């Protein structure tokens, strides 16, 4: 039976993953994971081929999604930094416009290693509450593992034996390198956990339950999968999907002398990470040494990632099937993206961190509009996270407030009219004696420039420059190429113009992640 729609109001379904690469999907050139559901959304809608995040880790990226603001505007400069509880979000705006609003899955607007006393997201389930929070009427939370007190955590208390089989992520040194995989690869942990108790399926289950409760009001639903973020802990029953022994190594994979040569041409924290001589990356386990990783370990991690992506696609299909069965599909704008990517073996590295490369910055980014006469499109002009919230406002017929982004273009001509030529990504971190600050500008002509600011690692004269159409794997850093001096100067000027200074006073870092 069809749900009655409020007059002239389209529903909005935002689907996000955590740590998914652009090339994970078949529609973006992926050749391993089968993703027919998401590929069909791209085929029927708009596939943005040059969407970038504004930061390459979770909390800043998610703050940009929910606010439509750059990092300097909202002030969430790193994981562990949180928006004030009353900070305006697009969910507030949609709620005022009559939308029912929900987030099911991973939120991570607040640190999941922070005290429950300090952060509502870490005690919501414990209190028996489901919001409201940050403008969202309804929230049911899940994470990659059982730190904090999520609703998935609470639901799994009925299955203590199963719950105990999930990956033990945290030690006194932070994230650990434990493994039960065949190769000993870091954080590979196949589990004897029933498929229907895995968090990917739980997120779909709870999304369907919430959708079934909606009446005449339009709705905004953020379905947020914790995968394919590490640990790679898929149910053992699903290992048949991809045999790691059959996988090719990634095109950008390097090891040994070749890895040291290429990484040595980049700023020094790159090679420092590879050799574990400079702990510049809080986002990876302290004891992980990339240089010690074997090719087979890369293959096994990637196999786990592909499996997780297939499970996500199947979960999405269940929700799409519901929308079609209830005559909601043509009245719902569906967006699919991720918060950031994953190195996934590129340059012999894993995880993410202060490395501004396509593997981390370039996003799967799809919009299947509701029934508004938009033809399927592939758009190459730069867009990004900050454009999502203004687009949601446009769909709802409301004027966006306090947002840096613009409404997403629905054609290449519209993108050109909007003047979409560049997009910017930032990084700032402080841990122990190490601080790193860098920002990158991608230009539609294929240039990617990264500028480093003075700190404990750099003097402020270092940088990276790549021509992505000629060097898509970013193997040749041309920062010091004298023939590109004028190009570099022009790009740096554009980067300075695009940069939004960090708000003052700087928001405090309250927890590690």
C-alpha positions, -999 to 999 in steps of 0.1 A, spaced: 0 0 0 13 34 -9 21 59 18 3 92 13 27 120 3 25 155 16 18 178 -13 48 188 -34 73 174 -9 99 148 -19 115 124 5 153 124 9 173 92 15 210 98 22 230 66 21 266 68 34 294 43 40 325 48 60 359 46 43 349 35 8 370 43 -23 357 59 -54 367 28 -74 349 4 -51 318 5 -73 312 -11 -107 299 22 -120 332 38 -112 354 11 -127 355 -14 -98 361 -49 -112 357 -71 -81 328 -62 -58 294 -67 -73 274 -36 -66 243 -38 -90 220 -18 -67 243 13 -64 253 10 -100 217 12 -110 212 44 -90 241 58 -109 227 47 -143 193 62 -135 206 94 -119 237 116 -118 271 101 -112 296 128 -101 330 116 -111 350 144 -93 334 147 -59 358 154 -30 355 155 7 366 185 27 386 164 52 398 128 50 387 115 84 353 109 99 342 136 123 352 166 101 338 150 70 305 142 87 303 177 102 306 191 66 278 168 54 254 178 81 262 215 81 271 222 44 302 240 57 339 238 52 361 228 81 372 263 88 335 274 92 322 246 114 356 242 133 357 204 135 394 203 125 401 166 135 385 135 150 378 141 187 366 177 180 329 181 183 303 206 172 284 224 200 252 206 207 231 235 195 250 241 162 226 245 133 224 216 109 204 207 78 184 184 99 171 214 119 162 232 87 143 202 73 125 196 106 112 232 105 100 225 69 78 197 82 102 167 75 105 138 99 142 132 103 163 102 112 198 88 112 202 50 114 238 36 118 270 54 124 268 90 134 302 100 148 294 136 154 309 130 188 340 110 198 331 73 203 360 69 228 348 98 249 331 94 282 294 86 281 290 114 307 304 139 282 288 127 249 251 120 244 258 97 215 277 74 239 249 71 264 218 74 242 211 37 240 221 32 277 194 58 286 169 40 264 166 71 241 166 76 204 171 113 202 163 140 193 199 150 186 215 176 163 182 183 147 174 146 140 142 135 155 152 98 156 186 81 159 196 44 162 233 41 163 258 14 153 296 14 151 323 -10 139 327 -26 172 315 -24 208 331 7 222 307 32 237 270 23 241 252 21 207 218 8 200 234 -20 180 255 -28 211 224 -29 232 205 -51 207 235 -75 207 233 -80 245 207 -107 237 235 -126 218 265 -125 242 284 -153 225 281 -137 191 290 -102 205 322 -116 219 333 -127 185 336 -92 171 370 -77 167 387 -64 199 397 -30 185 411 -9 214 441 -15 237 460 9 260 480 19 229 449 27 209 439 6 179 456 -28 177 469 -50 149 453 -83 159 444 -107 131 428 -141 126 432 -140 89 450 -165 68 479 -141 61 481 -124 95 470 -91 78 464 -63 102 428 -61 116 415 -90 94 391 -109 116 366 -132 99 338 -140 124 315 -169 131 286 -144 133 253 -150 116 248 -127 87 215 -113 101 234 -101 132 261 -82 114 258 -44 117 253 -39 79 221 -59 79 210 -43 113 213 -8 98 190 -19 69 166 -36 93 162 -6 114 159 18 84 130 -3 71 114 -3 105 115 35 107 103 40 71 74 17 79 63 41 107 61 72 85 28 86 76 19 117 55 48 138 65 78 139 41 110 124 56 147 127 55 165 95 64 203 91 67 212 54 64 248 53 76 268 20 72 299 16 94 316 -5 67 339 -9 48 359 8 75 384 -14 94 384 -38 111 377 -61 83 355 -85 103 330 -100 78 309 -130 87 328 -162 78 298 -174 59 305 -147 33 342 -154 26 332 -174 -5 324 -142 -23 360 -132 -30 391 -154 -28 420 -132 -18 444 -155 -37 427 -145 -70 431 -108 -66 455 -86 -85 475 -61 -64 462 -25 -67 476 -5 -96 493 20 -72 508 -8 -50 545 -4 -42 569 -21 -20 606 -23 -11 629 0 -30 602 12 -54 580 23 -25 609 41 -9 618 59 -41 583 72 -48 574 80 -12 608 97 -8 598 122 -35 569 133 -14 570 152 18 588 133 45 558 121 66 549 97 37 581 77 39 581 81 77 547 64 78 559 36 55 589 28 76 572 37 110 600 62 117 576 91 121 543 86 139 524 111 119 492 91 115 469 88 145 443 71 123 463 38 121 475 14 148 506 25 166 523 -9 160 515 -12 123 546 -10 101 535 -7 64 569 -17 51 565 -51 67 532 -58 50 533 -86 24 515 -86 -10 493 -114 2 483 -94 32 472 -66 9 452 -90 -11 434 -104 19 425 -70 33 412 -60 -1 391 -92 -4 375 -84 30 368 -49 18 351 -61 -14 329 -85 6 319 -57 29 310 -36 -1 288 -63 -16 270 -67 17 263 -30 17 249 -31 -18 226 -59 -9 214 -40 22 207 -10 0 187 -31 -24 164 -42 4 156 -5 11 152 3 -26 128 -26 -30 107 -13 -1 105 22 -17 94 6 -50 69 -17 -33 53 13 -15 52 37 -45 79 59 -29 108 54 -52 98 81 -77 90 105 -49 124 101 -31 157 117 -39 184 91 -32 220 101 -25 249 77 -21 284 87 -9 310 81 18 329 102 43 364 94 30 384 67 12 410 42 22 446 37 10 439 0 5 475 -9 -5 483 22 -26 520 29 -21 522 0 2 500 18 28 467 11 46 441 32 65 439 69 60 456 100 74 474 132 63 478 120 27 459 140 1 455 115 -27 425 103 -47 424 71 -26 412 93 3 397 124 -12 378 113 -42 344 100 -33 316 78 -48 289 104 -52 255 96 -68 222 114 -68 191 96 -81 166 125 -82 129 121 -75 105 125 -104 116 159 -117 126 151 -153 163 150 -149 181 128 -175 208 104 -164 241 123 -163 278 118 -157 293 151 -144 331 156 -142 331 191 -127 342 193 -90 316 190 -63 317 179 -26 303 172 8 294 209 14 270 207 -15 248 180 0 230 201 27 221 230 3 208 204 -22 186 189 5 173 224 13 165 230 -24 145 197 -26 125 208 5 119 242 -10 137 261 17 165 287 16 197 273 30 213 293 58 249 295 70 261 271 43 293 273 22 282 249 -6 258 252 -34 230 231 -49 244 202 -69 243 207 -107 221 183 -127 241 187 -159 275 197 -172 261 229 -186 247 238 -151 280 230 -135 297 253 -159 272 281 -152 278 276 -115 315 282 -121 326 248 -106 363 247 -112 379 237 -79 373 218 -47 394 220 -15 404 194 12 421 202 45 440 184 73 451 195 107 463 172 135 480 176 169 492 146 189 522 145 211 551 164 196 537 161 161 514 186 143 506 186 107 486 211 87 480 208 49 454 218 24 448 207 -12 430 221 -42 418 200 -71 412 219 -104 389 207 -131 419 209 -156 434 179 -137 458 197 -114 461 187 -77 482 209 -55 489 204 -17 504 231 5 520 223 39 520 248 67 548 254 93 547 230 122 568 204 140 573 184 108 575 211 80 588 246 75 560 257 52 579 255 19 570 219 12 542 207 -11 529 183 -38 518 190 -73 504 164 -97 488 165 -132 461 139 -126 452 133 -163 489 123 -169 497 108 -136 464 95 -120 482 74 -95 502 104 -82 536 88 -85 555 119 -97 556 149 -73 563 179 -95 563 205 -68 599 215 -75 596 212 -113 609 246 -127 588 242 -159 556 244 -137 566 274 -116 538 296 -131 512 268 -128 522 263 -92 520 300 -85 485 303 -100 472 272 -82 485 284 -49 468 318 -54 435 299 -61 441 278 -30 446 309 -8 415 324 -22 394 293 -15 408 287 20 385 295 49 406 303 80 400 281 110 375 297 134 388 312 166 390 302 193 399 268 180 375 241 192 391 218 218 400 182 210 381 162 237 389 126 228 411 106 204 384 96 179 
